[in-house]
């Protein structure tokens, strides 16, 4: 047994030495995001703010997105309860995703690149790499939990207790460890790093959708969901740490299973091997467009299916929203007084969230061109008469097509389920949903433009676009709650896009964003056809 993990500690310290910058950014960014909004929430809770927020968040649509609270009356809703209610689930999701990507990058990806084989050529145990990676991830999430708890205490806000603060941080830290163990399992099952990443993110997304349904219908069922264990601790109210014990036991079992699976497989293989290819290639592979579709087929299908499921899942709660509106006099009066339908308000928010998620796929398609370049997969094509222009515009065209299909799938699935579940008359129709989706197309094209710009001039920074995309999401999601200055809100692209159907279509902003996007693509093209290739870099 010792031989399998021999000298894991050496690898562990080497990883810390190699990753210290990444770890520092990871802990500070996620830690401050999770804990740093206490002053803003404190201002928002003044006067009747807590009561209004409690009534608003009792909407099934909001429970679907951010989870439930243990508070049963508005009078008992405190600053701490509100903060945990709105921040804990999303912070836990971010912790899970970041930890999962870290584990896959240090295990399966290094195996694909041949680094694991190089390490094992020394007197290193064949499973030392996995043990060092999981220990490093546990340490990072432990430090993250301590930072979150300490920062929250430092604000000295009413009802933000020491016990609740550290439980809040521990819940997020445990979420990160949960994501890491799921990724470690999938790194053994799948035959490639891309497969391990996709399946892990898919599992996390599925857990989120399942918990959304059970939180709305019967929260008792949520207690069987590992993701739910991170927020059912209810910091600052019940302070129930028993769910973290369940999560710790679950993680231990998952790690044991992962090590067992790794010990029984050959390096470079998986338990779900890639399907054997054809003896003779399809005619479609004779064209660049056919080749690019083949290269991106799996990721495109996976994301498009996810968009359809996501739209259907959100649409399924429109009927519950109507029932909630009829049963809650305060919320009904609020919407009636503003003249805004709750369905219209919710649709504008959900469409913006889905459009931001849809933008991920086109970015990935454009970045795929650089990944294939680095891995020397296009070397033979570069040596032929095929021009870089052909490769670039094929990639841009495919990413644009993926974006349009993603928008339509998300919009249509949302519309279909929403219209079928609403039993009462609604101002929404099929055109409302499709119009709201297509209205945001320039924002998708803008991120394609950013991806093209980095591809042409700074290809190694391609993944940094996801950071701005996440920033835009956070500002649009939390901006109205935190009452941020207008100039801060305007730094997010999606604040310039009309939030249909709540807002009217704005031809001016639509056209300007569209033109800026096209300019970014052209600038990226001029850089791509001139820069040196980075094959094998």
C-alpha positions in Angstrom: 0.0 0.0 0.0 2.8 2.4 0.9 4.5 1.8 -2.4 1.4 3.1 -4.3 1.7 6.5 -2.5 5.4 6.6 -2.1 6.8 10.2 -1.9 3.4 11.8 -2.3 4.6 14.4 0.1 7.4 15.5 -2.2 4.9 16.0 -5.0 2.6 17.8 -2.6 5.2 20.4 -1.7 6.2 20.7 -5.4 2.6 21.4 -6.3 2.4 24.1 -3.6 5.6 25.7 -4.9 4.3 25.5 -8.5 0.7 26.7 -7.8 1.2 29.3 -5.1 0.1 32.2 -7.4 -2.9 30.3 -8.5 -3.8 29.3 -5.0 -3.4 32.9 -3.7 -5.8 34.2 -6.4 -8.2 31.4 -5.9 -8.5 31.9 -2.1 -8.6 35.7 -2.2 -11.0 36.0 -5.1 -13.5 33.4 -4.0 -13.0 34.2 -0.3 -13.7 37.9 -0.7 -16.6 37.3 -3.1 -18.2 35.0 -0.6 -17.7 37.1 2.5 -17.1 40.7 1.3 -20.7 41.8 0.6 -21.8 41.9 4.3 -21.7 45.8 4.4 -23.9 46.0 1.3 -26.4 43.6 2.7 -26.4 45.5 6.0 -27.4 48.7 4.2 -30.1 46.8 2.3 -31.5 45.4 5.5 -32.3 48.8 7.0 -35.9 49.8 7.5 -38.3 47.4 5.9 -35.7 45.9 3.7 -35.5 42.5 5.5 -39.2 42.0 5.3 -39.5 42.9 1.7 -36.5 40.7 0.8 -38.0 37.8 2.8 -41.3 38.0 1.0 -39.6 38.3 -2.4 -37.3 35.3 -1.8 -40.3 33.1 -0.8 -41.2 33.1 -4.5 -40.7 29.5 -5.9 -38.7 31.0 -8.7 -36.2 32.5 -6.2 -36.1 29.2 -4.1 -35.4 27.4 -7.4 -32.4 29.7 -8.0 -30.8 30.3 -4.6 -32.3 27.7 -2.3 -34.6 27.8 0.8 -34.3 29.4 4.2 -35.1 27.9 7.6 -37.0 31.1 8.7 -40.8 30.8 8.7 -41.7 34.5 9.2 -40.5 37.8 8.0 -40.0 39.1 11.6 -37.3 36.4 12.2 -35.4 37.1 9.0 -32.1 38.6 10.0 -29.1 40.0 8.2 -27.2 36.7 8.7 -30.1 34.6 7.5 -30.5 36.8 4.4 -26.8 36.7 3.6 -26.6 32.9 3.9 -29.8 32.6 1.9 -28.6 34.6 -1.0 -24.8 33.9 -1.1 -24.2 30.3 0.2 -25.5 28.2 -2.7 -23.7 30.2 -5.5 -20.5 30.5 -3.5 -20.6 26.7 -3.0 -21.1 26.1 -6.7 -18.1 28.3 -7.6 -16.0 26.4 -5.0 -17.1 23.0 -6.4 -16.4 24.0 -10.0 -12.9 25.6 -9.3 -11.8 22.6 -7.2 -13.1 20.2 -9.8 -11.1 21.9 -12.6 -8.0 22.0 -10.4 -8.2 18.2 -9.7 -8.8 17.3 -13.4 -5.9 19.5 -14.5 -3.5 17.9 -12.0 -4.6 14.3 -12.7 -6.2 13.3 -16.0 -4.8 16.3 -18.0 -1.3 15.7 -16.9 -1.8 12.0 -17.8 -2.9 13.0 -21.3 0.1 15.3 -21.7 2.5 12.6 -20.7 3.7 14.4 -17.5 2.4 11.6 -15.3 4.5 9.0 -17.1 7.5 11.2 -16.7 6.9 11.5 -13.0 6.3 7.8 -12.5 9.7 7.1 -14.2 11.2 8.2 -10.9 10.8 6.5 -7.5 7.3 7.9 -7.1 4.2 5.8 -6.3 1.8 5.3 -9.1 -1.0 7.0 -7.1 1.1 9.5 -5.3 0.0 12.2 -7.8 -3.7 11.8 -7.0 -3.1 11.8 -3.3 -0.9 14.9 -3.5 -3.6 16.7 -5.6 -6.5 15.8 -3.3 -4.5 16.8 -0.2 -3.5 20.1 -1.8 -7.2 20.8 -2.7 -8.3 20.0 0.8 -5.7 22.4 2.2 -6.8 25.2 -0.2 -10.4 24.8 0.7 -9.6 24.7 4.4 -7.7 28.0 4.1 -10.6 29.4 2.0 -13.1 28.5 4.8 -10.9 30.2 7.4 -10.6 33.4 5.3 -14.3 33.6 4.7 -15.1 33.2 8.4 -12.5 35.7 9.5 -13.6 38.4 7.0 -17.2 38.0 7.9 -16.4 38.4 11.6 -14.3 41.4 11.0 -17.3 43.4 9.8 -18.8 43.1 13.3 -22.3 43.2 11.9 -25.4 42.4 13.9 -26.4 38.7 13.8 -23.2 37.8 11.9 -22.0 35.6 14.7 -18.6 33.8 15.0 -20.2 30.4 14.9 -22.3 31.2 11.9 -19.4 32.9 10.1 -17.1 29.9 10.3 -20.0 27.5 9.5 -20.7 29.6 6.4 -17.0 29.3 5.4 -16.8 25.6 6.3 -19.8 24.9 4.1 -18.2 26.6 1.1 -14.9 24.8 1.8 -16.7 21.5 2.0 -18.4 22.2 -1.3 -15.0 22.6 -2.8 -13.9 19.2 -1.5 -17.1 17.6 -2.8 -16.3 19.0 -6.3 -12.7 17.7 -6.0 -13.8 14.1 -5.1 -16.4 14.0 -7.8 -13.7 15.1 -10.3 -11.2 12.5 -9.0 -13.7 9.8 -9.6 -14.5 11.0 -13.2 -10.8 11.4 -13.9 -10.5 7.6 -13.5 -13.7 6.7 -15.4 -13.3 8.9 -18.4 -10.6 8.3 -21.0 -9.6 12.0 -21.5 -9.3 15.2 -19.5 -12.0 16.8 -21.6 -14.4 13.9 -20.9 -13.6 14.1 -17.1 -14.2 17.9 -17.1 -17.4 17.7 -19.0 -18.8 14.8 -17.0 -17.9 16.4 -13.7 -19.5 19.8 -14.6 -22.5 17.8 -15.9 -22.9 16.1 -12.6 -22.6 19.3 -10.7 -25.2 20.9 -13.0 -27.5 17.9 -12.5 -27.2 18.1 -8.7 -28.2 21.8 -8.9 -31.2 21.1 -11.1 -32.4 18.2 -8.9 -32.0 20.2 -5.7 -33.9 23.1 -7.3 -36.9 20.8 -7.9 -36.8 19.2 -4.4 -36.3 22.6 -2.7 -39.6 23.8 -4.2 -41.6 20.7 -3.8 -40.3 18.9 -0.7 -37.1 20.0 1.0 -36.8 16.6 2.8 -35.8 15.0 -0.5 -33.0 17.7 -0.8 -31.3 16.1 2.2 -30.2 13.2 0.0 -28.4 15.6 -2.4 -24.7 16.2 -1.7 -24.9 19.7 -3.1 -27.8 20.5 -0.7 -25.6 19.6 2.3 -23.6 22.8 1.7 -26.5 25.1 2.3 -28.9 23.1 4.6 -26.4 23.9 7.4 -28.4 27.2 7.6 -25.6 29.4 9.1 -26.7 32.2 11.4 -30.0 30.5 12.1 -30.0 26.8 12.8 -26.1 26.4 12.5 -26.6 22.7 11.7 -23.1 21.2 11.2 -24.3 17.6 10.9 -24.6 18.0 7.1 -20.9 18.7 6.9 -20.2 15.4 8.7 -22.3 13.7 6.0 -20.4 15.5 3.3 -17.0 14.5 4.9 -18.0 10.8 5.1 -19.2 11.0 1.5 -15.9 12.5 0.3 -13.9 9.9 2.1 -15.9 7.1 0.4 -15.5 8.8 -3.0 -11.7 9.1 -2.5 -11.4 5.5 -1.6 -13.4 4.5 -4.7 -11.3 6.8 -6.9 -8.0 5.3 -5.6 -9.5 1.8 -6.1 -10.4 2.6 -9.7 -7.1 4.2 -10.4 -5.2 1.2 -9.0 -7.0 -1.2 -11.3 -6.6 0.7 -14.6 -3.7 1.2 -16.9 -2.2 4.7 -17.3 -3.9 6.6 -20.2 -7.0 4.4 -20.2 -10.4 4.8 -18.6 -13.4 2.7 -17.7 -15.4 4.3 -20.4 -13.0 4.2 -23.3 -13.5 6.3 -26.4 -15.6 4.6 -29.1 -13.5 3.1 -31.9 -13.6 5.1 -35.0 -14.6 4.1 -38.5 -12.3 2.2 -40.8 -12.8 4.9 -43.4 -13.5 8.6 -42.6 -16.7 10.3 -43.6 -16.7 12.5 -46.7 -17.4 15.4 -44.4 -13.9 15.2 -43.0 -12.5 16.2 -46.4 -13.6 19.8 -45.6 -12.4 22.2 -42.9 -15.9 22.8 -41.7 -16.6 19.1 -41.4 -13.4 18.6 -39.5 -14.2 21.5 -37.1 -17.7 20.2 -36.5 -16.2 16.8 -35.7 -13.7 18.3 -33.3 -16.4 20.2 -31.4 -19.2 17.7 -31.8 -19.1 16.3 -28.3 -18.9 19.6 -26.4 -21.5 21.2 -28.6 -24.0 18.4 -28.1 -23.4 18.3 -24.4 -23.9 22.1 -24.0 -26.9 22.2 -26.3 -28.6 19.4 -24.4 -27.8 21.3 -21.1 -29.4 24.5 -22.5 -32.6 22.6 -23.4 -32.7 20.9 -20.0 -32.0 24.2 -18.2 -34.7 26.0 -20.0 -37.3 23.3 -19.4 -36.3 23.2 -15.7 -36.8 26.9 -15.2 -40.0 26.9 -17.2 -41.5 24.2 -15.0 -41.9 26.6 -12.1 -44.0 29.2 -13.8 -47.2 27.6 -12.6 -45.9 27.6 -9.0 -45.1 31.3 -9.4 -48.7 32.1 -10.3 -49.9 30.1 -7.3 -47.4 32.0 -5.0 -48.6 35.3 -6.3 -52.2 34.5 -5.5 -51.4 33.3 -2.0 -49.1 36.2 -1.0 -51.0 39.5 -0.7 -47.8 41.6 -0.1 -46.0 40.4 -3.2 -49.2 40.6 -5.3 -49.8 44.2 -4.3 -46.2 45.0 -5.1 -46.4 43.7 -8.6 -49.8 45.1 -9.2 -48.7 48.6 -8.0 -45.7 48.6 -10.4 -47.8 47.3 -13.3 -45.3 44.5 -13.9 -46.2 40.8 -14.2 -44.2 38.5 -12.0 -43.8 36.2 -15.0 -42.4 39.0 -17.2 -40.0 40.1 -14.5 -38.8 36.5 -13.9 -38.4 35.8 -17.6 -36.2 38.9 -18.1 -33.9 37.7 -15.3 -33.8 34.0 -16.4 -33.2 34.9 -20.0 -30.2 37.0 -19.1 -28.8 34.2 -17.0 -29.3 31.6 -19.7 -27.8 33.9 -22.4 -24.7 34.3 -20.3 -24.4 30.5 -20.0 -25.1 30.1 -23.7 -22.1 32.4 -24.3 -19.8 29.8 -22.8 -20.2 27.4 -25.8 -19.1 29.8 -28.6 -16.1 30.9 -26.5 -15.1 27.2 -26.1 -15.4 26.6 -29.9 -13.1 29.5 -30.7 -10.6 28.6 -28.1 -10.6 25.0 -29.5 -8.7 26.3 -32.6 -5.8 27.4 -30.4 -5.9 24.2 -28.4 -5.6 22.1 -31.5 -2.7 24.4 -32.7 -0.8 23.9 -29.5 -1.2 20.2 -29.5 0.1 19.9 -33.1 -3.1 18.5 -34.4 -3.3 21.0 -37.2 0.3 20.8 -38.3 -0.4 18.8 -41.5 -3.2 21.2 -42.4 -0.9 24.2 -41.9 1.5 22.6 -44.4 -1.2 22.5 -47.2 -2.9 25.1 -49.3 -5.5 25.7 -46.6 -5.1 29.2 -45.4 -5.3 30.5 -41.8 -8.1 32.7 -43.0 -10.1 29.6 -43.8 -9.5 28.1 -40.4 -10.3 31.4 -38.6 -13.6 32.1 -40.4 -14.7 28.5 -40.1 -14.2 28.6 -36.4 -16.0 31.9 -36.1 -18.9 30.7 -38.2 -19.2 27.5 -36.2 -19.1 29.4 -32.9 -21.8 31.8 -34.1 -24.0 29.0 -35.3 -23.6 27.3 -31.9 -24.6 30.5 -30.2 -27.7 30.9 -32.3 -28.8 27.3 -31.8 -28.1 27.6 -28.0 -30.3 30.7 -27.8 -33.1 29.1 -29.7 -33.0 25.9 -27.7 -32.9 27.7 -24.3 -35.7 30.1 -25.4 -38.0 27.4 -26.9 -37.6 24.9 -24.0 -38.3 27.7 -21.5 -41.3 28.9 -23.5 -42.7 25.4 -24.0 -42.6 24.4 -20.4 -43.6 27.8 -19.1 -46.7 28.1 -21.3 -47.7 24.6 -20.6 -47.5 25.0 -16.8 -49.2 28.4 -16.5 -52.9 27.8 -15.9 -53.9 31.4 -15.6 -53.8 34.1 -18.3 -50.3 35.6 -18.8 -49.0 38.4 -21.0 -46.3 36.1 -22.3 -46.5 34.1 -25.5 -44.0 32.1 -27.6 -42.9 35.3 -29.4 -42.0 36.9 -26.1 -39.5 34.2 -25.2 -37.9 33.9 -28.6 -37.7 37.7 -28.9 -36.0 38.0 -25.5 -33.5 35.4 -26.5 -32.6 36.8 -30.0 -32.5 40.3 -28.5 -29.4 39.2 -26.6 -27.6 37.7 -29.6 -25.2 40.7 -29.9 -23.9 39.9 -26.4 -23.1 36.4 -27.5 -21.4 37.7 -30.6 -19.5 40.2 -28.4 -17.9 37.3 -26.5 -17.1 35.6 -29.7 -15.4 38.8 -30.7 -13.4 38.8 -27.5 -12.4 35.2 -28.1 -11.3 36.0 -31.6 -9.3 39.0 -30.4 -7.4 36.9 -27.9 -6.9 34.1 -30.5 -5.3 36.6 -32.8 -3.2 38.7 -30.4 -2.9 36.9 -27.1 -4.0 33.3 -27.5 -2.8 32.2 -24.1 -5.4 34.6 -22.5 -8.4 33.0 -24.2 -9.7 31.5 -20.9 -9.6 34.9 -19.3 -12.8 35.7 -21.2 -14.6 33.4 -18.8 -13.6 35.7 -16.0 -15.2 38.7 -17.6 -18.3 36.6 -18.4 -18.6 35.6 -14.8 -18.1 39.2 -13.7 -20.9 40.3 -16.0 -23.1 37.6 -14.6 -22.4 38.6 -11.0 -23.0 42.3 -11.6 -26.3 41.6 -13.4 -27.5 39.1 -10.7 -26.4 41.0 -7.6 -26.3 44.5 -9.0 -29.8 45.5 -8.1 -29.6 43.9 -4.7 -26.4 45.6 -3.7 -27.3 49.0 -5.2 -23.9 49.4 -6.9 -22.9 52.7 -8.5 -24.1 53.1 -12.1 -20.6 53.2 -13.5 -19.8 49.8 -11.9 -23.0 48.2 -13.3 -22.2 49.7 -16.7 -18.8 47.9 -16.7 -20.7 44.6 -17.4 -21.7 44.1 -21.0 -25.2 42.7 -20.3 -26.2 45.9 -18.5 -26.2 47.6 -21.9 -28.6 44.9 -23.4 -32.4 45.5 -23.0 -33.8 42.9 -20.6 -36.7 41.8 -22.6 -39.6 41.2 -22.1 -39.4 43.6 -19.1 -37.8 46.3 -21.2 -38.6 47.3 -24.8 -36.3 46.4 -27.6 -33.5 49.0 -28.1 -32.3 49.2 -31.6 -29.5 51.6 -30.7 -27.7 49.4 -28.1 -28.5 46.3 -30.3 -26.7 47.8 -33.3 -23.8 49.3 -31.4 -22.9 46.0 -29.6 -23.3 44.2 -32.9 -20.9 46.5 -34.7 -18.3 46.4 -31.8 -18.5 42.7 -31.9 -17.8 42.6 -35.6 -14.9 45.0 -35.2 -13.4 42.8 -32.5 -13.6 39.8 -34.8 -11.9 41.7 -37.6 -9.1 42.9 -35.3 -8.6 39.3 -34.1 -8.5 38.1 -37.7 -5.8 40.6 -38.6 -3.7 39.3 -35.7 -4.3 35.6 -36.3 -3.1 35.7 -39.9 0.1 37.6 -38.9 1.2 36.0 -35.6 3.6 33.1 -35.2 2.1 29.7 -34.7 2.6 28.3 -31.1 2.7 24.6 -32.1 3.8 22.5 -29.2 4.3 25.6 -26.9 
